[in-house]
């Protein structure tokens, strides 16, 4: 989030309030914006905690169906920075974290490679039992096993697949069933989950309240 103090409609501050701010000493303007930044950071953290967007709607669910909480680490490193006593930026200390936050804030596509996936999740244990997600993928592709009696084949149950196949074997069969070369690079769609930002009316109310409190001191 960036907040620039200039008399414009987007900022929703009256010209008189803008002039009042600009007449204040730089140190006091910095304190006002810093206080506003801490307030906005608290609001962002509350949205992450409640898993809701700036408009109050629930975050888009995960594409893999998991119910784990999302973006839970992005609120911890969020800090308010004041530039030249007239600009507030709420951003992350680490540039990489900032890029990840921006991707989730606005939505887009994340580039993934096989090497990066291995660094994140580690190398798979090819001899370990087939995972449930692999079994589901095989079942969706129509994986079959020989019938116990007679000729022919039948669809295998998830339990059968998990009990009889290793992860490595499941990967090979999946690749064969899908008849597609192994990808080394692909895009992952990321849904927009805006947690950072505020309405102009609320920003105005907060600024007015902060200015009044500081002027009383």
Buried (B, 14 or more C-beta within 10 A) or exposed (E): BEBEBEBEEEBBBEEEBBEBBEEBEEEBBBBBBBBBBEBBBEBBBEBBEEBBBBEEEEBBEEEEEEEEEBBEEBBEEBEBBBEEBBBBBBBBEEEEBBEBBBBBBEBBEBEBEEEEBEEEEEEBEEEEBBBEEBBEBBBEBEBEEEEEEEEEEEEBEBEBBBEEBBBBBBBEBBEEBEEEEEEEEEEEEBEEBBBBBBEEEEBBEBBBEBBEEBEEE
